[in-house]
Amino acid sequence: MFDPVSFDTPIGRWYNRRIVIRNGIRKDKLLYVRLYNPSEIKALITKAGLEVHKIFGGFDSQHLSNESR
Protein backbone atom coordinates (compact mmCIF):
# COMPACT_ATOMS: atom_id res chain seq x y z
CA MET A 1 0.00 0.00 0.00
CA PHE A 2 1.28 3.47 -0.90
CA ASP A 3 -0.27 6.62 0.54
CA PRO A 4 1.12 9.70 -1.21
CA VAL A 5 -0.49 12.77 0.38
CA SER A 6 -0.74 16.43 -0.58
CA PHE A 7 -2.49 19.54 0.68
CA ASP A 8 -4.24 22.09 -1.53
CA THR A 9 -4.01 25.30 0.51
CA PRO A 10 -6.38 27.56 -1.48
CA ILE A 11 -9.32 25.16 -1.10
CA GLY A 12 -8.24 23.56 2.20
CA ARG A 13 -8.24 19.94 1.09
CA TRP A 14 -5.90 17.20 2.24
CA TYR A 15 -5.62 14.54 -0.47
CA ASN A 16 -4.51 10.95 -0.04
CA ARG A 17 -4.07 9.00 -3.26
CA ARG A 18 -4.10 5.47 -1.90
CA ILE A 19 -2.61 2.77 -4.12
CA VAL A 20 -3.11 -0.85 -3.07
CA ILE A 21 -1.49 -3.73 -4.92
CA ARG A 22 -2.80 -7.12 -3.83
CA ASN A 23 -2.25 -10.38 -5.70
CA GLY A 24 -0.84 -8.42 -8.64
CA ILE A 25 -3.98 -6.28 -8.95
CA ARG A 26 -3.65 -2.52 -8.49
CA LYS A 27 -6.48 -0.40 -7.09
CA ASP A 28 -6.34 3.40 -6.81
CA LYS A 29 -8.56 5.38 -4.48
CA LEU A 30 -8.63 9.12 -3.98
CA LEU A 31 -9.53 10.13 -0.44
CA TYR A 32 -9.80 13.70 0.76
CA VAL A 33 -10.70 15.65 3.86
CA ARG A 34 -11.86 19.28 3.86
CA LEU A 35 -9.98 21.20 6.53
CA TYR A 36 -11.38 24.50 7.79
CA ASN A 37 -9.24 27.27 9.25
CA PRO A 38 -10.43 29.20 12.34
CA SER A 39 -11.71 32.21 10.38
CA GLU A 40 -13.80 29.95 8.10
CA ILE A 41 -15.28 28.17 11.12
CA LYS A 42 -16.05 31.49 12.79
CA ALA A 43 -17.78 32.77 9.60
CA LEU A 44 -19.91 29.60 9.34
CA ILE A 45 -20.93 29.84 13.01
CA THR A 46 -21.78 33.54 12.64
CA LYS A 47 -23.81 32.79 9.49
CA ALA A 48 -25.80 30.26 11.53
CA GLY A 49 -26.74 33.05 13.96
CA LEU A 50 -24.37 32.04 16.73
CA GLU A 51 -21.52 33.94 18.33
CA VAL A 52 -17.93 32.82 18.90
CA HIS A 53 -16.54 33.92 22.27
CA LYS A 54 -13.18 32.12 22.29
CA ILE A 55 -11.23 29.66 20.17
CA PHE A 56 -8.94 27.17 21.86
CA GLY A 57 -6.25 24.84 20.58
CA GLY A 58 -7.24 21.93 22.80
CA PHE A 59 -9.51 20.71 25.56
CA ASP A 60 -7.13 22.13 28.17
CA SER A 61 -7.91 25.74 27.05
CA GLN A 62 -4.47 26.24 25.48
CA HIS A 63 -4.07 28.91 22.81
CA LEU A 64 -4.63 27.91 19.20
CA SER A 65 -1.34 27.49 17.31
CA ASN A 66 0.12 25.57 14.37
CA GLU A 67 1.04 22.80 16.82
CA SER A 68 -2.51 22.47 18.18
CA ARG A 69 -4.06 19.08 17.66
N, CA, C, O and CB atoms as a CASP TS submission, in Angstrom:
PFRMAT TS
TARGET T0000
AUTHOR 0000-0000-0000
METHOD Language model
MODEL 1
PARENT N/A
ATOM      1  N   MET     1       0.857  -1.161   0.000  1.00  0.00           N
ATOM      2  CA  MET     1       0.000   0.000   0.000  1.00  0.00           C
ATOM      3  C   MET     1       0.909   1.231   0.000  1.00  0.00           C
ATOM      4  O   MET     1       1.875   1.300   0.759  1.00  0.00           O
ATOM      5  CB  MET     1      -0.978  -0.006   1.229  1.00  0.00           C
ATOM      6  N   PHE     2       0.592   2.187  -0.847  1.00  0.00           N
ATOM      7  CA  PHE     2       1.275   3.474  -0.903  1.00  0.00           C
ATOM      8  C   PHE     2       0.247   4.551  -0.606  1.00  0.00           C
ATOM      9  O   PHE     2      -0.887   4.482  -1.079  1.00  0.00           O
ATOM     10  CB  PHE     2       1.961   3.708  -2.295  1.00  0.00           C
ATOM     11  N   ASP     3       0.639   5.539   0.173  1.00  0.00           N
ATOM     12  CA  ASP     3      -0.273   6.619   0.544  1.00  0.00           C
ATOM     13  C   ASP     3       0.360   7.983   0.291  1.00  0.00           C
ATOM     14  O   ASP     3       0.648   8.704   1.246  1.00  0.00           O
ATOM     15  CB  ASP     3      -0.680   6.492   2.016  1.00  0.00           C
ATOM     16  N   PRO     4       0.586   8.358  -0.973  1.00  0.00           N
ATOM     17  CA  PRO     4       1.117   9.705  -1.210  1.00  0.00           C
ATOM     18  C   PRO     4       0.062  10.751  -0.843  1.00  0.00           C
ATOM     19  O   PRO     4      -1.088  10.647  -1.268  1.00  0.00           O
ATOM     20  CB  PRO     4       1.557   9.872  -2.695  1.00  0.00           C
ATOM     21  N   VAL     5       0.449  11.749  -0.062  1.00  0.00           N
ATOM     22  CA  VAL     5      -0.495  12.774   0.384  1.00  0.00           C
ATOM     23  C   VAL     5      -0.047  14.149  -0.103  1.00  0.00           C
ATOM     24  O   VAL     5       1.135  14.387  -0.353  1.00  0.00           O
ATOM     25  CB  VAL     5      -0.625  12.764   1.925  1.00  0.00           C
ATOM     26  N   SER     6      -1.019  15.042  -0.230  1.00  0.00           N
ATOM     27  CA  SER     6      -0.739  16.431  -0.585  1.00  0.00           C
ATOM     28  C   SER     6      -1.818  17.306   0.041  1.00  0.00           C
ATOM     29  O   SER     6      -2.877  16.822   0.442  1.00  0.00           O
ATOM     30  CB  SER     6      -0.685  16.626  -2.141  1.00  0.00           C
ATOM     31  N   PHE     7      -1.533  18.592   0.116  1.00  0.00           N
ATOM     32  CA  PHE     7      -2.491  19.538   0.683  1.00  0.00           C
ATOM     33  C   PHE     7      -2.665  20.692  -0.286  1.00  0.00           C
ATOM     34  O   PHE     7      -1.687  21.309  -0.710  1.00  0.00           O
ATOM     35  CB  PHE     7      -2.025  20.051   2.077  1.00  0.00           C
ATOM     36  N   ASP     8      -3.909  20.983  -0.636  1.00  0.00           N
ATOM     37  CA  ASP     8      -4.237  22.093  -1.528  1.00  0.00           C
ATOM     38  C   ASP     8      -4.675  23.271  -0.655  1.00  0.00           C
ATOM     39  O   ASP     8      -5.823  23.328  -0.212  1.00  0.00           O
ATOM     40  CB  ASP     8      -5.364  21.692  -2.565  1.00  0.00           C
ATOM     41  N   THR     9      -3.766  24.198  -0.413  1.00  0.00           N
ATOM     42  CA  THR     9      -4.010  25.302   0.511  1.00  0.00           C
ATOM     43  C   THR     9      -5.175  26.195   0.111  1.00  0.00           C
ATOM     44  O   THR     9      -6.008  26.496   0.966  1.00  0.00           O
ATOM     45  CB  THR     9      -2.781  26.132   0.629  1.00  0.00           C
ATOM     46  N   PRO    10      -5.285  26.638  -1.151  1.00  0.00           N
ATOM     47  CA  PRO    10      -6.381  27.565  -1.485  1.00  0.00           C
ATOM     48  C   PRO    10      -7.782  27.008  -1.203  1.00  0.00           C
ATOM     49  O   PRO    10      -8.678  27.772  -0.842  1.00  0.00           O
ATOM     50  CB  PRO    10      -6.291  27.940  -2.938  1.00  0.00           C
ATOM     51  N   ILE    11      -7.989  25.710  -1.358  1.00  0.00           N
ATOM     52  CA  ILE    11      -9.324  25.159  -1.104  1.00  0.00           C
ATOM     53  C   ILE    11      -9.382  24.347   0.192  1.00  0.00           C
ATOM     54  O   ILE    11     -10.442  23.837   0.554  1.00  0.00           O
ATOM     55  CB  ILE    11      -9.755  24.284  -2.272  1.00  0.00           C
ATOM     56  N   GLY    12      -8.251  24.225   0.894  1.00  0.00           N
ATOM     57  CA  GLY    12      -8.243  23.561   2.196  1.00  0.00           C
ATOM     58  C   GLY    12      -8.546  22.082   2.151  1.00  0.00           C
ATOM     59  O   GLY    12      -9.275  21.573   3.002  1.00  0.00           O
ATOM     60  N   ARG    13      -7.996  21.381   1.167  1.00  0.00           N
ATOM     61  CA  ARG    13      -8.237  19.936   1.087  1.00  0.00           C
ATOM     62  C   ARG    13      -6.935  19.168   1.224  1.00  0.00           C
ATOM     63  O   ARG    13      -5.921  19.492   0.606  1.00  0.00           O
ATOM     64  CB  ARG    13      -8.926  19.572  -0.237  1.00  0.00           C
ATOM     65  N   TRP    14      -7.000  18.139   2.058  1.00  0.00           N
ATOM     66  CA  TRP    14      -5.899  17.199   2.236  1.00  0.00           C
ATOM     67  C   TRP    14      -6.242  15.970   1.410  1.00  0.00           C
ATOM     68  O   TRP    14      -7.258  15.317   1.647  1.00  0.00           O
ATOM     69  CB  TRP    14      -5.669  16.835   3.759  1.00  0.00           C
ATOM     70  N   TYR    15      -5.386  15.657   0.436  1.00  0.00           N
ATOM     71  CA  TYR    15      -5.623  14.540  -0.475  1.00  0.00           C
ATOM     72  C   TYR    15      -4.717  13.361  -0.137  1.00  0.00           C
ATOM     73  O   TYR    15      -3.544  13.540   0.188  1.00  0.00           O
ATOM     74  CB  TYR    15      -5.402  14.976  -1.926  1.00  0.00           C
ATOM     75  N   ASN    16      -5.262  12.184  -0.217  1.00  0.00           N
ATOM     76  CA  ASN    16      -4.508  10.954  -0.041  1.00  0.00           C
ATOM     77  C   ASN    16      -4.841  10.072  -1.237  1.00  0.00           C
ATOM     78  O   ASN    16      -5.967   9.594  -1.376  1.00  0.00           O
ATOM     79  CB  ASN    16      -4.847  10.241   1.333  1.00  0.00           C
ATOM     80  N   ARG    17      -3.855   9.863  -2.094  1.00  0.00           N
ATOM     81  CA  ARG    17      -4.067   9.002  -3.264  1.00  0.00           C
ATOM     82  C   ARG    17      -3.571   7.616  -2.901  1.00  0.00           C
ATOM     83  O   ARG    17      -2.395   7.301  -3.084  1.00  0.00           O
ATOM     84  CB  ARG    17      -3.328   9.555  -4.545  1.00  0.00           C
ATOM     85  N   ARG    18      -4.458   6.800  -2.393  1.00  0.00           N
ATOM     86  CA  ARG    18      -4.101   5.469  -1.905  1.00  0.00           C
ATOM     87  C   ARG    18      -3.987   4.488  -3.061  1.00  0.00           C
ATOM     88  O   ARG    18      -4.886   4.367  -3.892  1.00  0.00           O
ATOM     89  CB  ARG    18      -5.136   4.971  -0.887  1.00  0.00           C
ATOM     90  N   ILE    19      -2.859   3.792  -3.092  1.00  0.00           N
ATOM     91  CA  ILE    19      -2.612   2.771  -4.118  1.00  0.00           C
ATOM     92  C   ILE    19      -2.396   1.450  -3.392  1.00  0.00           C
ATOM     93  O   ILE    19      -1.490   1.333  -2.567  1.00  0.00           O
ATOM     94  CB  ILE    19      -1.366   3.139  -5.031  1.00  0.00           C
ATOM     95  N   VAL    20      -3.219   0.465  -3.694  1.00  0.00           N
ATOM     96  CA  VAL    20      -3.110  -0.846  -3.070  1.00  0.00           C
ATOM     97  C   VAL    20      -2.840  -1.869  -4.176  1.00  0.00           C
ATOM     98  O   VAL    20      -3.559  -1.939  -5.173  1.00  0.00           O
ATOM     99  CB  VAL    20      -4.411  -1.207  -2.259  1.00  0.00           C
ATOM    100  N   ILE    21      -1.794  -2.652  -3.973  1.00  0.00           N
ATOM    101  CA  ILE    21      -1.489  -3.733  -4.916  1.00  0.00           C
ATOM    102  C   ILE    21      -1.589  -5.036  -4.132  1.00  0.00           C
ATOM    103  O   ILE    21      -0.813  -5.288  -3.211  1.00  0.00           O
ATOM    104  CB  ILE    21      -0.052  -3.559  -5.581  1.00  0.00           C
ATOM    105  N   ARG    22      -2.563  -5.856  -4.520  1.00  0.00           N
ATOM    106  CA  ARG    22      -2.798  -7.118  -3.829  1.00  0.00           C
ATOM    107  C   ARG    22      -2.976  -8.211  -4.881  1.00  0.00           C
ATOM    108  O   ARG    22      -3.797  -8.092  -5.790  1.00  0.00           O
ATOM    109  CB  ARG    22      -4.048  -7.028  -2.886  1.00  0.00           C
ATOM    110  N   ASN    23      -2.198  -9.264  -4.737  1.00  0.00           N
ATOM    111  CA  ASN    23      -2.251 -10.381  -5.695  1.00  0.00           C
ATOM    112  C   ASN    23      -2.044  -9.912  -7.136  1.00  0.00           C
ATOM    113  O   ASN    23      -2.668 -10.428  -8.063  1.00  0.00           O
ATOM    114  CB  ASN    23      -3.593 -11.109  -5.581  1.00  0.00           C
ATOM    115  N   GLY    24      -1.163  -8.931  -7.310  1.00  0.00           N
ATOM    116  CA  GLY    24      -0.841  -8.422  -8.636  1.00  0.00           C
ATOM    117  C   GLY    24      -1.879  -7.489  -9.224  1.00  0.00           C
ATOM    118  O   GLY    24      -1.747  -7.069 -10.374  1.00  0.00           O
ATOM    119  N   ILE    25      -2.913  -7.155  -8.461  1.00  0.00           N
ATOM    120  CA  ILE    25      -3.981  -6.275  -8.951  1.00  0.00           C
ATOM    121  C   ILE    25      -3.852  -4.922  -8.236  1.00  0.00           C
ATOM    122  O   ILE    25      -3.812  -4.851  -7.008  1.00  0.00           O
ATOM    123  CB  ILE    25      -5.409  -6.915  -8.707  1.00  0.00           C
ATOM    124  N   ARG    26      -3.790  -3.868  -9.030  1.00  0.00           N
ATOM    125  CA  ARG    26      -3.652  -2.517  -8.487  1.00  0.00           C
ATOM    126  C   ARG    26      -5.012  -1.827  -8.410  1.00  0.00           C
ATOM    127  O   ARG    26      -5.803  -1.868  -9.353  1.00  0.00           O
ATOM    128  CB  ARG    26      -2.680  -1.686  -9.348  1.00  0.00           C
ATOM    129  N   LYS    27      -5.265  -1.195  -7.267  1.00  0.00           N
ATOM    130  CA  LYS    27      -6.481  -0.400  -7.087  1.00  0.00           C
ATOM    131  C   LYS    27      -6.072   0.977  -6.578  1.00  0.00           C
ATOM    132  O   LYS    27      -5.290   1.095  -5.635  1.00  0.00           O
ATOM    133  CB  LYS    27      -7.483  -1.096  -6.094  1.00  0.00           C
ATOM    134  N   ASP    28      -6.606   2.010  -7.207  1.00  0.00           N
ATOM    135  CA  ASP    28      -6.340   3.396  -6.811  1.00  0.00           C
ATOM    136  C   ASP    28      -7.603   3.990  -6.205  1.00  0.00           C
ATOM    137  O   ASP    28      -8.701   3.815  -6.735  1.00  0.00           O
ATOM    138  CB  ASP    28      -5.858   4.247  -8.025  1.00  0.00           C
ATOM    139  N   LYS    29      -7.438   4.686  -5.101  1.00  0.00           N
ATOM    140  CA  LYS    29      -8.565   5.377  -4.476  1.00  0.00           C
ATOM    141  C   LYS    29      -8.107   6.772  -4.084  1.00  0.00           C
ATOM    142  O   LYS    29      -7.030   6.940  -3.512  1.00  0.00           O
ATOM    143  CB  LYS    29      -9.102   4.591  -3.233  1.00  0.00           C
ATOM    144  N   LEU    30      -8.911   7.753  -4.386  1.00  0.00           N
ATOM    145  CA  LEU    30      -8.628   9.119  -3.979  1.00  0.00           C
ATOM    146  C   LEU    30      -9.487   9.440  -2.759  1.00  0.00           C
ATOM    147  O   LEU    30     -10.715   9.396  -2.825  1.00  0.00           O
ATOM    148  CB  LEU    30      -8.897  10.127  -5.145  1.00  0.00           C
ATOM    149  N   LEU    31      -8.846   9.757  -1.674  1.00  0.00           N
ATOM    150  CA  LEU    31      -9.528  10.129  -0.438  1.00  0.00           C
ATOM    151  C   LEU    31      -9.188  11.584  -0.148  1.00  0.00           C
ATOM    152  O   LEU    31      -8.067  12.020  -0.407  1.00  0.00           O
ATOM    153  CB  LEU    31      -9.113   9.195   0.760  1.00  0.00           C
ATOM    154  N   TYR    32     -10.129  12.330   0.378  1.00  0.00           N
ATOM    155  CA  TYR    32      -9.802  13.700   0.763  1.00  0.00           C
ATOM    156  C   TYR    32     -10.617  14.124   1.976  1.00  0.00           C
ATOM    157  O   TYR    32     -11.695  13.601   2.255  1.00  0.00           O
ATOM    158  CB  TYR    32     -10.049  14.664  -0.406  1.00  0.00           C
ATOM    159  N   VAL    33     -10.052  15.094   2.681  1.00  0.00           N
ATOM    160  CA  VAL    33     -10.697  15.654   3.857  1.00  0.00           C
ATOM    161  C   VAL    33     -10.675  17.167   3.694  1.00  0.00           C
ATOM    162  O   VAL    33      -9.631  17.737   3.375  1.00  0.00           O
ATOM    163  CB  VAL    33      -9.985  15.201   5.188  1.00  0.00           C
ATOM    164  N   ARG    34     -11.792  17.817   3.905  1.00  0.00           N
ATOM    165  CA  ARG    34     -11.862  19.280   3.859  1.00  0.00           C
ATOM    166  C   ARG    34     -11.481  19.794   5.226  1.00  0.00           C
ATOM    167  O   ARG    34     -12.110  19.448   6.226  1.00  0.00           O
ATOM    168  CB  ARG    34     -13.288  19.789   3.439  1.00  0.00           C
ATOM    169  N   LEU    35     -10.453  20.619   5.273  1.00  0.00           N
ATOM    170  CA  LEU    35      -9.981  21.198   6.529  1.00  0.00           C
ATOM    171  C   LEU    35     -10.356  22.681   6.559  1.00  0.00           C
ATOM    172  O   LEU    35     -10.106  23.410   5.599  1.00  0.00           O
ATOM    173  CB  LEU    35      -8.435  21.008   6.694  1.00  0.00           C
ATOM    174  N   TYR    36     -10.951  23.116   7.654  1.00  0.00           N
ATOM    175  CA  TYR    36     -11.378  24.505   7.793  1.00  0.00           C
ATOM    176  C   TYR    36     -10.422  25.240   8.717  1.00  0.00           C
ATOM    177  O   TYR    36     -10.005  24.700   9.741  1.00  0.00           O
ATOM    178  CB  TYR    36     -12.826  24.589   8.331  1.00  0.00           C
ATOM    179  N   ASN    37     -10.073  26.471   8.358  1.00  0.00           N
ATOM    180  CA  ASN    37      -9.239  27.269   9.254  1.00  0.00           C
ATOM    181  C   ASN    37     -10.153  28.013  10.235  1.00  0.00           C
ATOM    182  O   ASN    37     -11.362  28.087  10.015  1.00  0.00           O
ATOM    183  CB  ASN    37      -8.340  28.275   8.446  1.00  0.00           C
ATOM    184  N   PRO    38      -9.590  28.560  11.307  1.00  0.00           N
ATOM    185  CA  PRO    38     -10.431  29.197  12.338  1.00  0.00           C
ATOM    186  C   PRO    38     -11.332  30.316  11.813  1.00  0.00           C
ATOM    187  O   PRO    38     -12.468  30.445  12.270  1.00  0.00           O
ATOM    188  CB  PRO    38      -9.553  29.754  13.421  1.00  0.00           C
ATOM    189  N   SER    39     -10.856  31.122  10.869  1.00  0.00           N
ATOM    190  CA  SER    39     -11.708  32.213  10.377  1.00  0.00           C
ATOM    191  C   SER    39     -12.880  31.669   9.559  1.00  0.00           C
ATOM    192  O   SER    39     -13.962  32.256   9.584  1.00  0.00           O
ATOM    193  CB  SER    39     -10.883  33.196   9.525  1.00  0.00           C
ATOM    194  N   GLU    40     -12.693  30.561   8.835  1.00  0.00           N
ATOM    195  CA  GLU    40     -13.800  29.946   8.100  1.00  0.00           C
ATOM    196  C   GLU    40     -14.831  29.375   9.065  1.00  0.00           C
ATOM    197  O   GLU    40     -16.035  29.518   8.849  1.00  0.00           O
ATOM    198  CB  GLU    40     -13.282  28.841   7.162  1.00  0.00           C
ATOM    199  N   ILE    41     -14.366  28.735  10.119  1.00  0.00           N
ATOM    200  CA  ILE    41     -15.280  28.174  11.117  1.00  0.00           C
ATOM    201  C   ILE    41     -16.072  29.286  11.782  1.00  0.00           C
ATOM    202  O   ILE    41     -17.283  29.171  11.967  1.00  0.00           O
ATOM    203  CB  ILE    41     -14.507  27.362  12.176  1.00  0.00           C
ATOM    204  N   LYS    42     -15.383  30.363  12.140  1.00  0.00           N
ATOM    205  CA  LYS    42     -16.055  31.491  12.786  1.00  0.00           C
ATOM    206  C   LYS    42     -17.115  32.082  11.854  1.00  0.00           C
ATOM    207  O   LYS    42     -18.211  32.410  12.310  1.00  0.00           O
ATOM    208  CB  LYS    42     -15.027  32.578  13.191  1.00  0.00           C
ATOM    209  N   ALA    43     -16.815  32.224  10.560  1.00  0.00           N
ATOM    210  CA  ALA    43     -17.780  32.765   9.601  1.00  0.00           C
ATOM    211  C   ALA    43     -19.002  31.860   9.472  1.00  0.00           C
ATOM    212  O   ALA    43     -20.129  32.350   9.396  1.00  0.00           O
ATOM    213  CB  ALA    43     -17.120  32.951   8.231  1.00  0.00           C
ATOM    214  N   LEU    44     -18.789  30.539   9.445  1.00  0.00           N
ATOM    215  CA  LEU    44     -19.908  29.605   9.342  1.00  0.00           C
ATOM    216  C   LEU    44     -20.791  29.658  10.595  1.00  0.00           C
ATOM    217  O   LEU    44     -22.017  29.605  10.496  1.00  0.00           O
ATOM    218  CB  LEU    44     -19.388  28.174   9.121  1.00  0.00           C
ATOM    219  N   ILE    45     -20.173  29.761  11.754  1.00  0.00           N
ATOM    220  CA  ILE    45     -20.927  29.838  13.009  1.00  0.00           C
ATOM    221  C   ILE    45     -21.723  31.132  13.062  1.00  0.00           C
ATOM    222  O   ILE    45     -22.887  31.134  13.461  1.00  0.00           O
ATOM    223  CB  ILE    45     -19.981  29.740  14.227  1.00  0.00           C
ATOM    224  N   THR    46     -21.093  32.241  12.656  1.00  0.00           N
ATOM    225  CA  THR    46     -21.777  33.536  12.639  1.00  0.00           C
ATOM    226  C   THR    46     -22.944  33.513  11.664  1.00  0.00           C
ATOM    227  O   THR    46     -24.015  34.045  11.961  1.00  0.00           O
ATOM    228  CB  THR    46     -20.798  34.660  12.265  1.00  0.00           C
ATOM    229  N   LYS    47     -22.742  32.898  10.500  1.00  0.00           N
ATOM    230  CA  LYS    47     -23.806  32.792   9.494  1.00  0.00           C
ATOM    231  C   LYS    47     -24.998  32.002  10.028  1.00  0.00           C
ATOM    232  O   LYS    47     -26.137  32.240   9.625  1.00  0.00           O
ATOM    233  CB  LYS    47     -23.269  32.130   8.218  1.00  0.00           C
ATOM    234  N   ALA    48     -24.733  31.059  10.937  1.00  0.00           N
ATOM    235  CA  ALA    48     -25.803  30.255  11.529  1.00  0.00           C
ATOM    236  C   ALA    48     -26.517  31.003  12.661  1.00  0.00           C
ATOM    237  O   ALA    48     -27.438  30.470  13.279  1.00  0.00           O
ATOM    238  CB  ALA    48     -25.236  28.935  12.054  1.00  0.00           C
ATOM    239  N   GLY    49     -26.082  32.252  12.929  1.00  0.00           N
ATOM    240  CA  GLY    49     -26.743  33.051  13.956  1.00  0.00           C
ATOM    241  C   GLY    49     -26.172  32.870  15.345  1.00  0.00           C
ATOM    242  O   GLY    49     -26.775  33.301  16.327  1.00  0.00           O
ATOM    243  N   LEU    50     -25.021  32.240  15.437  1.00  0.00           N
ATOM    244  CA  LEU    50     -24.373  32.036  16.727  1.00  0.00           C
ATOM    245  C   LEU    50     -23.196  32.988  16.872  1.00  0.00           C
ATOM    246  O   LEU    50     -22.820  33.672  15.920  1.00  0.00           O
ATOM    247  CB  LEU    50     -23.909  30.577  16.883  1.00  0.00           C
ATOM    248  N   GLU    51     -22.622  33.028  18.056  1.00  0.00           N
ATOM    249  CA  GLU    51     -21.515  33.941  18.331  1.00  0.00           C
ATOM    250  C   GLU    51     -20.334  33.168  18.909  1.00  0.00           C
ATOM    251  O   GLU    51     -20.501  32.327  19.793  1.00  0.00           O
ATOM    252  CB  GLU    51     -21.957  35.061  19.303  1.00  0.00           C
ATOM    253  N   VAL    52     -19.148  33.461  18.404  1.00  0.00           N
ATOM    254  CA  VAL    52     -17.928  32.821  18.901  1.00  0.00           C
ATOM    255  C   VAL    52     -17.338  33.717  19.994  1.00  0.00           C
ATOM    256  O   VAL    52     -17.079  34.899  19.764  1.00  0.00           O
ATOM    257  CB  VAL    52     -16.887  32.579  17.736  1.00  0.00           C
ATOM    258  N   HIS    53     -17.129  33.149  21.176  1.00  0.00           N
ATOM    259  CA  HIS    53     -16.542  33.918  22.269  1.00  0.00           C
ATOM    260  C   HIS    53     -15.039  33.687  22.364  1.00  0.00           C
ATOM    261  O   HIS    53     -14.280  34.633  22.579  1.00  0.00           O
ATOM    262  CB  HIS    53     -17.211  33.554  23.590  1.00  0.00           C
ATOM    263  N   LYS    54     -14.604  32.444  22.207  1.00  0.00           N
ATOM    264  CA  LYS    54     -13.183  32.120  22.295  1.00  0.00           C
ATOM    265  C   LYS    54     -12.903  30.908  21.417  1.00  0.00           C
ATOM    266  O   LYS    54     -13.778  30.073  21.189  1.00  0.00           O
ATOM    267  CB  LYS    54     -12.755  31.849  23.770  1.00  0.00           C
ATOM    268  N   ILE    55     -11.674  30.826  20.930  1.00  0.00           N
ATOM    269  CA  ILE    55     -11.227  29.664  20.172  1.00  0.00           C
ATOM    270  C   ILE    55     -10.004  29.105  20.878  1.00  0.00           C
ATOM    271  O   ILE    55      -9.050  29.830  21.160  1.00  0.00           O
ATOM    272  CB  ILE    55     -10.909  30.031  18.678  1.00  0.00           C
ATOM    273  N   PHE    56     -10.041  27.809  21.160  1.00  0.00           N
ATOM    274  CA  PHE    56      -8.937  27.166  21.861  1.00  0.00           C
ATOM    275  C   PHE    56      -8.247  26.147  20.963  1.00  0.00           C
ATOM    276  O   PHE    56      -8.811  25.685  19.972  1.00  0.00           O
ATOM    277  CB  PHE    56      -9.436  26.491  23.141  1.00  0.00           C
ATOM    278  N   GLY    57      -7.024  25.810  21.330  1.00  0.00           N
ATOM    279  CA  GLY    57      -6.248  24.840  20.576  1.00  0.00           C
ATOM    280  C   GLY    57      -6.319  23.444  21.151  1.00  0.00           C
ATOM    281  O   GLY    57      -5.656  22.536  20.650  1.00  0.00           O
ATOM    282  N   GLY    58      -7.111  23.254  22.194  1.00  0.00           N
ATOM    283  CA  GLY    58      -7.243  21.933  22.798  1.00  0.00           C
ATOM    284  C   GLY    58      -8.249  21.966  23.929  1.00  0.00           C
ATOM    285  O   GLY    58      -8.767  23.024  24.287  1.00  0.00           O
ATOM    286  N   PHE    59      -8.521  20.798  24.486  1.00  0.00           N
ATOM    287  CA  PHE    59      -9.505  20.706  25.559  1.00  0.00           C
ATOM    288  C   PHE    59      -9.002  21.261  26.880  1.00  0.00           C
ATOM    289  O   PHE    59      -9.770  21.404  27.831  1.00  0.00           O
ATOM    290  CB  PHE    59      -9.919  19.281  25.746  1.00  0.00           C
ATOM    291  N   ASP    60      -7.699  21.578  26.943  1.00  0.00           N
ATOM    292  CA  ASP    60      -7.134  22.132  28.169  1.00  0.00           C
ATOM    293  C   ASP    60      -7.061  23.661  28.115  1.00  0.00           C
ATOM    294  O   ASP    60      -6.332  24.271  28.898  1.00  0.00           O
ATOM    295  CB  ASP    60      -5.742  21.551  28.414  1.00  0.00           C
ATOM    296  N   SER    61      -7.802  24.278  27.208  1.00  0.00           N
ATOM    297  CA  SER    61      -7.910  25.735  27.054  1.00  0.00           C
ATOM    298  C   SER    61      -6.612  26.403  26.604  1.00  0.00           C
ATOM    299  O   SER    61      -6.432  27.602  26.813  1.00  0.00           O
ATOM    300  CB  SER    61      -8.350  26.347  28.353  1.00  0.00           C
ATOM    301  N   GLN    62      -5.704  25.640  25.986  1.00  0.00           N
ATOM    302  CA  GLN    62      -4.471  26.240  25.482  1.00  0.00           C
ATOM    303  C   GLN    62      -4.773  27.097  24.256  1.00  0.00           C
ATOM    304  O   GLN    62      -5.796  26.910  23.598  1.00  0.00           O
ATOM    305  CB  GLN    62      -3.431  25.147  25.137  1.00  0.00           C
ATOM    306  N   HIS    63      -3.879  28.038  23.953  1.00  0.00           N
ATOM    307  CA  HIS    63      -4.070  28.908  22.805  1.00  0.00           C
ATOM    308  C   HIS    63      -3.952  28.113  21.509  1.00  0.00           C
ATOM    309  O   HIS    63      -3.205  27.137  21.436  1.00  0.00           O
ATOM    310  CB  HIS    63      -3.053  30.055  22.826  1.00  0.00           C
ATOM    311  N   LEU    64      -4.681  28.529  20.505  1.00  0.00           N
ATOM    312  CA  LEU    64      -4.629  27.905  19.196  1.00  0.00           C
ATOM    313  C   LEU    64      -3.311  28.265  18.520  1.00  0.00           C
ATOM    314  O   LEU    64      -2.942  29.438  18.463  1.00  0.00           O
ATOM    315  CB  LEU    64      -5.833  28.342  18.328  1.00  0.00           C
ATOM    316  N   SER    65      -2.599  27.263  18.010  1.00  0.00           N
ATOM    317  CA  SER    65      -1.341  27.491  17.307  1.00  0.00           C
ATOM    318  C   SER    65      -1.193  26.448  16.204  1.00  0.00           C
ATOM    319  O   SER    65      -2.036  25.563  16.062  1.00  0.00           O
ATOM    320  CB  SER    65      -0.133  27.435  18.288  1.00  0.00           C
ATOM    321  N   ASN    66      -0.127  26.556  15.431  1.00  0.00           N
ATOM    322  CA  ASN    66       0.119  25.574  14.369  1.00  0.00           C
ATOM    323  C   ASN    66       0.390  24.189  14.936  1.00  0.00           C
ATOM    324  O   ASN    66       0.247  23.196  14.223  1.00  0.00           O
ATOM    325  CB  ASN    66       1.294  26.014  13.503  1.00  0.00           C
ATOM    326  N   GLU    67       0.773  24.105  16.186  1.00  0.00           N
ATOM    327  CA  GLU    67       1.038  22.802  16.821  1.00  0.00           C
ATOM    328  C   GLU    67      -0.172  22.220  17.508  1.00  0.00           C
ATOM    329  O   GLU    67      -0.112  21.100  18.017  1.00  0.00           O
ATOM    330  CB  GLU    67       2.149  22.929  17.818  1.00  0.00           C
ATOM    331  N   SER    68      -1.286  22.963  17.537  1.00  0.00           N
ATOM    332  CA  SER    68      -2.506  22.471  18.182  1.00  0.00           C
ATOM    333  C   SER    68      -3.020  21.227  17.467  1.00  0.00           C
ATOM    334  O   SER    68      -2.956  21.122  16.243  1.00  0.00           O
ATOM    335  CB  SER    68      -3.593  23.564  18.198  1.00  0.00           C
ATOM    336  N   ARG    69      -3.527  20.294  18.252  1.00  0.00           N
ATOM    337  CA  ARG    69      -4.058  19.078  17.663  1.00  0.00           C
ATOM    338  C   ARG    69      -5.522  19.234  17.387  1.00  0.00           C
ATOM    339  O   ARG    69      -6.157  18.307  16.885  1.00  0.00           O
ATOM    340  CB  ARG    69      -3.817  17.885  18.564  1.00  0.00           C
TER
END
